[in-house]
Amino acid sequence: MENATERLSILVPPTEKKRIVRQAKEANLSVGAYLRQAARNYRPDADNPAVEALLRTLEAATAHTERTADDALTDIQASLKRVDRLLQTVPAKPATPEGPP
């Protein structure tokens, strides 16, 4: 890793400085190491439209799946009613003797 030889000076409100210092301490990092790591891991808002598009696709797929499942349940209920009606038309089977007397 390259030696750090350049300095950045930034101004932050006191509350933000306290938060950064606390978070760095919780991560067992110096404030500088914490901020460098945060800067390396930062992803600009340019990624958000792609994430939003994925969410819209997921929502549409979920809605379609729910409609399909509802339609399937409706078909199953109708089929069960038809089977029930058919079973009511089948005459009862006569009892058979249990073998020789």
Beta strands, then each sheet from edge to edge (+ up, - down):
end
